[in-house]
Amino acid sequence: MFVITQAFAGHLGNLELAAIALSTTVIVGFCFGLLLGMASALETLCGQAYGAKQYHMLGVYMQRSWVVLTICAILLLPLYIFTTPILKLLGQPDDLAELSGLVTIWLIPLHFALAFQFPLQRFLQCQLKTPIIACVCLGALLFHIFLNWLVVYKLGFGVIGAAATSNVSWWIIVLGLFSYIVCGGCPDTWTGFSIDAFSGLWEFFKLSVASGIMLCLENWYYRILVLMTGNLNNATVAVSALTVCMSINGWEMMIPLAFFAATGVRVANELGAGNGKAAKFASKVSATTSLIIGIFSGIWSGMIGGTAIQTLILIIITIRCDWDMQAQEASSRMNKLSKLSGKP
């Protein structure tokens, strides 16, 4: 949905696109990576509990994750509040830093939505209910497109409208997943709110931080490139262009991330059931499948990409070619050849 927001912001102007891109990629992305990594601890805990048939513990673990991630989200709030001085300190242009700071203030509700959404997704993934997640996210995406069109284009709220629609859309995902869970979708694993969620928080926090650091470092490194791009000449265009490229790369990353999530859940389920051999087999299957897809995907992508570039070059040459001049040159060439051959 960040890509959709950037696409609509791109029609407002270079500065607006750069501000949305810098806010969602650097500030929100920084917190996104940490919260996503911390929520990944549920893949281990909920997966093992589900495999061991301790179904009631899945709900307790999810609530415990809500508490930990909400506390972490509160601690990260200064990044949103002081975005403008932080970006100026890092060398970003004043106009870009000012507008980015305004956008990130409006994105604070989205920040807290992530603290609830990630545990909800892991909770359902560990029960192999991924189609539910896909349906809710697809519905939210379609609504997000319509809402951006309405608020940004028709009502003319600009970048503030784009940020506000992001808040609504991400919270729709949270409410949709939560409604499915509490309305009977998970009768064995959701038994209501429990006071046990507040016990063992420190141990859960340590495990979450370890998972967060492991995953978020992979998520953060390319965001530094965006900050560095902001120091170039014509920073708004440079930041916008790099962010678009990174968004396209992000789509490609969804395939390995899907294998990553599926492997984590499957291995945790088998370990919880005490079946170590099956867990090892699941890891081997995932590694082999990923390798095969990577090889063939790389080969075909290279071939298709090369053919597409050749076709594009030929189209450009065809359009820009002066065919009248080419016809004259061809006639002149034929006349010369005729004279050389002695034919009239």
C-alpha positions as CSV (number, residue, x, y, z in Angstrom):
1,M,0.0,0.0,0.0
2,F,3.0,2.3,0.4
3,V,3.6,1.9,-3.3
4,I,0.0,3.0,-4.1
5,T,0.4,6.0,-1.8
6,Q,3.6,7.0,-3.5
7,A,2.0,6.6,-6.9
8,F,-0.8,9.1,-6.0
9,A,1.7,11.4,-4.4
10,G,3.8,11.4,-7.6
11,H,1.0,13.2,-9.4
12,L,1.1,16.1,-6.9
13,G,4.7,17.1,-7.6
14,N,8.4,16.1,-7.1
15,L,8.6,17.5,-3.6
16,E,5.4,15.8,-2.5
17,L,6.5,12.4,-3.9
18,A,10.0,12.8,-2.3
19,A,8.4,13.7,1.1
20,I,6.0,10.7,1.0
21,A,8.9,8.4,-0.1
22,L,11.3,9.7,2.6
23,S,8.7,9.3,5.3
24,T,7.5,5.9,4.4
25,T,10.9,4.5,3.4
26,V,13.1,5.9,6.1
27,I,11.1,6.8,9.2
28,V,8.2,4.3,8.9
29,G,10.5,1.8,7.2
30,F,13.0,1.9,10.1
31,C,10.2,1.2,12.6
32,F,8.6,-1.3,10.3
33,G,11.7,-3.4,10.2
34,L,12.1,-3.5,13.9
35,L,8.5,-4.2,14.7
36,L,8.3,-6.9,12.0
37,G,11.4,-8.6,13.4
38,M,10.1,-8.5,16.9
39,A,6.8,-10.0,15.8
40,S,8.7,-12.8,14.1
41,A,9.2,-14.3,17.5
42,L,5.6,-15.5,17.3
43,E,6.5,-17.7,14.4
44,T,8.6,-19.8,16.8
45,L,6.4,-19.6,19.9
46,C,3.0,-19.9,18.2
47,G,4.2,-22.4,15.7
48,Q,5.6,-24.7,18.5
49,A,2.5,-24.3,20.6
50,Y,0.3,-25.2,17.7
51,G,2.4,-28.2,16.9
52,A,2.3,-29.3,20.5
53,K,-1.5,-28.8,20.5
54,Q,-1.4,-26.2,23.3
55,Y,-3.8,-24.2,21.3
56,H,-4.8,-21.8,24.1
57,M,-1.2,-20.5,24.3
58,L,-1.4,-19.0,20.8
59,G,-3.8,-16.3,22.0
60,V,-1.7,-15.6,25.1
61,Y,1.4,-15.3,23.0
62,M,-0.3,-12.9,20.6
63,Q,-1.6,-10.7,23.4
64,R,1.9,-10.7,25.0
65,S,3.3,-9.6,21.6
66,W,0.8,-6.8,21.5
67,V,2.0,-5.5,24.8
68,V,5.7,-5.7,23.9
69,L,5.3,-4.2,20.5
70,T,3.1,-1.4,21.7
71,I,5.7,-0.4,24.3
72,C,8.3,-0.5,21.6
73,A,6.1,1.6,19.3
74,I,5.8,4.2,22.1
75,L,9.6,4.3,22.6
76,L,10.0,4.9,18.8
77,L,7.6,7.8,18.7
78,P,10.3,10.5,18.9
79,L,11.4,9.5,15.5
80,Y,8.0,10.6,14.2
81,I,7.8,13.7,16.3
82,F,11.3,15.0,15.6
83,T,11.5,13.9,11.9
84,T,12.3,17.4,10.6
85,P,15.3,18.1,12.8
86,I,16.6,14.6,12.4
87,L,16.5,14.8,8.6
88,K,18.0,18.3,8.6
89,L,20.8,17.0,10.8
90,L,21.4,14.2,8.3
91,G,21.8,16.8,5.5
92,Q,18.4,16.6,3.8
93,P,17.1,19.8,2.1
94,D,15.1,22.1,4.3
95,D,11.9,22.0,2.2
96,L,12.0,18.2,2.0
97,A,12.7,17.8,5.7
98,E,9.8,20.1,6.6
99,L,7.3,18.4,4.5
100,S,8.5,14.9,5.5
101,G,8.2,15.9,9.1
102,L,4.6,17.0,8.6
103,V,3.8,13.7,6.8
104,T,5.3,11.5,9.5
105,I,3.2,13.2,12.2
106,W,0.1,12.2,10.3
107,L,1.5,8.6,10.0
108,I,1.6,8.0,13.7
109,P,-1.7,6.0,13.8
110,L,-0.2,3.7,11.1
111,H,2.8,3.2,13.3
112,F,0.6,1.8,16.1
113,A,-1.4,-0.3,13.6
114,L,1.8,-2.2,12.8
115,A,2.2,-3.2,16.4
116,F,-1.1,-5.0,16.3
117,Q,-1.1,-6.2,12.6
118,F,2.1,-8.1,12.7
119,P,1.2,-10.3,15.7
120,L,-2.3,-10.9,14.1
121,Q,-0.7,-12.1,10.9
122,R,1.8,-14.4,12.7
123,F,-1.0,-15.8,14.8
124,L,-3.0,-16.8,11.7
125,Q,0.0,-18.0,9.7
126,C,0.9,-20.5,12.4
127,Q,-2.6,-22.0,12.0
128,L,-2.2,-22.2,8.2
129,K,-4.9,-19.6,7.7
130,T,-3.0,-17.5,5.2
131,P,-5.9,-17.3,2.7
132,I,-7.8,-15.2,5.3
133,I,-4.8,-12.8,5.5
134,A,-4.7,-12.6,1.7
135,C,-8.4,-11.8,1.4
136,V,-8.4,-9.1,4.1
137,C,-5.2,-7.5,2.7
138,L,-6.7,-7.6,-0.9
139,G,-9.9,-5.9,0.3
140,A,-7.9,-3.2,2.1
141,L,-5.7,-2.6,-0.9
142,L,-8.7,-2.1,-3.2
143,F,-10.3,0.2,-0.7
144,H,-6.9,2.1,-0.3
145,I,-6.8,2.7,-4.0
146,F,-10.4,4.1,-4.0
147,L,-9.8,6.2,-0.9
148,N,-6.6,7.7,-2.3
149,W,-8.4,8.6,-5.5
150,L,-11.2,10.2,-3.6
151,V,-9.2,12.1,-0.9
152,V,-6.1,13.1,-2.9
153,Y,-7.7,13.8,-6.3
154,K,-11.3,14.6,-5.8
155,L,-11.2,16.3,-2.5
156,G,-7.7,17.8,-3.0
157,F,-6.2,17.1,0.4
158,G,-2.7,16.5,-1.1
159,V,0.0,14.7,0.8
160,I,-1.9,15.0,4.1
161,G,-4.7,13.2,2.5
162,A,-2.4,10.5,1.2
163,A,-1.0,10.0,4.7
164,A,-4.4,9.9,6.3
165,T,-5.7,7.3,3.9
166,S,-2.7,5.1,4.8
167,N,-3.8,5.2,8.4
168,V,-7.3,4.1,7.6
169,S,-6.3,1.3,5.2
170,W,-3.7,-0.2,7.6
171,W,-6.2,-0.1,10.5
172,I,-8.8,-1.8,8.3
173,I,-6.4,-4.7,8.0
174,V,-6.0,-4.8,11.8
175,L,-9.8,-4.7,12.4
176,G,-10.5,-7.2,9.7
177,L,-8.1,-9.8,11.0
178,F,-9.1,-9.2,14.6
179,S,-12.8,-9.5,13.8
180,Y,-12.2,-12.8,12.1
181,I,-10.4,-14.1,15.1
182,V,-12.8,-13.0,17.8
183,C,-16.0,-13.8,15.8
184,G,-15.4,-17.5,15.8
185,G,-12.7,-18.0,13.2
186,C,-10.2,-19.5,15.7
187,P,-12.3,-21.1,18.4
188,D,-9.5,-23.3,19.8
189,T,-6.7,-20.7,19.8
190,W,-8.6,-17.6,20.9
191,T,-10.3,-17.9,24.2
192,G,-10.6,-14.2,25.0
193,F,-8.3,-11.7,26.7
194,S,-6.1,-13.2,29.4
195,I,-4.2,-11.7,32.3
196,D,-1.4,-14.2,31.5
197,A,-0.4,-11.9,28.6
198,F,1.3,-9.7,31.2
199,S,3.4,-12.5,32.7
200,G,6.8,-13.4,31.4
201,L,7.1,-10.1,29.5
202,W,10.8,-9.8,30.0
203,E,11.6,-13.2,28.6
204,F,9.3,-12.5,25.7
205,F,10.9,-9.1,25.2
206,K,14.4,-10.6,25.0
207,L,13.3,-13.2,22.4
208,S,11.5,-10.5,20.4
209,V,14.5,-8.1,20.4
210,A,16.8,-11.0,19.2
211,S,14.4,-11.7,16.4
212,G,14.1,-8.0,15.6
213,I,17.8,-7.4,15.4
214,M,18.2,-10.5,13.2
215,L,15.6,-9.3,10.6
216,C,15.7,-5.6,10.8
217,L,19.4,-5.2,9.9
218,E,18.5,-6.8,6.5
219,N,15.6,-4.3,6.2
220,W,17.5,-1.2,7.2
221,Y,20.6,-1.2,5.0
222,Y,19.1,0.0,1.8
223,R,17.1,2.7,3.6
224,I,20.5,4.4,4.3
225,L,20.8,4.7,0.5
226,V,17.8,7.0,0.5
227,L,19.3,9.2,3.1
228,M,22.5,9.4,1.2
229,T,20.6,10.2,-2.0
230,G,19.0,13.2,-0.2
231,N,22.5,14.9,-0.2
232,L,22.7,14.9,-4.0
233,N,21.9,17.8,-6.2
234,N,18.2,18.0,-7.0
235,A,17.5,15.8,-4.1
236,T,13.7,15.6,-4.6
237,V,14.1,13.9,-8.0
238,A,16.9,11.7,-6.8
239,V,15.0,10.5,-3.7
240,S,11.8,9.9,-5.7
241,A,13.6,7.9,-8.4
242,L,15.5,5.7,-6.0
243,T,12.4,5.0,-3.9
244,V,10.5,3.9,-7.0
245,C,13.3,1.5,-7.9
246,M,13.3,0.2,-4.3
247,S,9.6,-0.3,-4.4
248,I,9.9,-2.5,-7.5
249,N,12.6,-4.4,-5.8
250,G,10.3,-4.8,-2.8
251,W,7.7,-6.6,-4.9
252,E,10.4,-9.0,-6.1
253,M,11.3,-9.6,-2.4
254,M,7.8,-10.9,-1.6
255,I,8.6,-14.3,-3.1
256,P,11.6,-15.2,-0.9
257,L,9.8,-13.6,2.1
258,A,6.9,-15.9,1.5
259,F,9.2,-18.9,1.6
260,F,10.8,-17.5,4.7
261,A,7.5,-17.2,6.5
262,A,6.2,-20.6,5.4
263,T,9.4,-22.3,6.4
264,G,9.5,-20.7,9.8
265,V,5.9,-21.8,10.5
266,R,6.3,-25.3,9.2
267,V,9.5,-26.0,11.1
268,A,8.1,-24.6,14.3
269,N,4.9,-26.7,14.0
270,E,7.0,-29.9,13.6
271,L,9.4,-29.0,16.4
272,G,6.4,-28.3,18.7
273,A,5.0,-31.7,17.8
274,G,8.4,-33.3,18.7
275,N,9.1,-34.3,15.1
276,G,12.7,-33.2,14.5
277,K,13.1,-35.2,11.3
278,A,10.1,-33.6,9.7
279,A,11.4,-30.2,10.6
280,K,14.7,-31.0,9.0
281,F,13.0,-32.3,5.9
282,A,10.8,-29.1,5.7
283,S,14.0,-27.0,5.8
284,K,15.6,-29.0,3.0
285,V,12.5,-28.8,0.8
286,S,12.3,-25.0,1.3
287,A,16.0,-24.5,0.5
288,T,15.9,-26.7,-2.6
289,T,12.7,-25.1,-3.9
290,S,14.0,-21.6,-3.3
291,L,17.3,-22.5,-5.1
292,I,15.4,-24.0,-8.1
293,I,13.1,-21.0,-8.4
294,G,16.0,-18.6,-8.0
295,I,17.9,-20.3,-10.8
296,F,15.1,-20.5,-13.3
297,S,13.7,-17.1,-12.3
298,G,17.1,-15.5,-12.8
299,I,17.6,-17.1,-16.2
300,W,14.2,-16.3,-17.5
301,S,14.2,-12.8,-16.1
302,G,17.6,-12.1,-17.8
303,M,16.3,-13.4,-21.1
304,I,13.0,-11.5,-20.9
305,G,14.8,-8.4,-19.8
306,G,17.4,-8.6,-22.6
307,T,14.7,-9.1,-25.2
308,A,12.6,-6.3,-23.8
309,I,15.5,-3.9,-24.0
310,Q,16.3,-4.9,-27.5
311,T,12.7,-4.4,-28.5
312,L,12.5,-1.0,-26.8
313,I,15.7,0.1,-28.6
314,L,14.3,-1.0,-32.0
315,I,11.0,0.8,-31.3
316,I,12.8,4.0,-30.5
317,I,15.0,3.7,-33.6
318,T,11.9,3.0,-35.8
319,I,10.0,6.0,-34.4
320,R,12.9,8.5,-34.6
321,C,14.2,7.3,-38.0
322,D,13.8,9.7,-41.0
323,W,12.4,7.3,-43.5
324,D,12.4,9.7,-46.4
325,M,16.1,10.3,-46.0
326,Q,16.6,6.5,-45.7
327,A,14.7,6.1,-49.0
328,Q,16.9,8.7,-50.7
329,E,20.0,7.0,-49.4
330,A,18.8,3.6,-50.6
331,S,18.0,5.0,-54.1
332,S,21.4,6.7,-54.2
333,R,23.1,3.5,-53.2
334,M,21.3,1.5,-55.8
335,N,22.2,4.0,-58.5
336,K,25.9,3.7,-57.5
337,L,25.7,-0.1,-57.6
338,S,24.0,0.0,-61.0
339,K,26.8,2.2,-62.4
340,L,29.5,-0.1,-60.9
341,S,27.9,-3.1,-62.5
342,G,27.6,-1.4,-65.8
343,K,23.8,-1.8,-65.9
344,P,21.5,1.1,-67.0
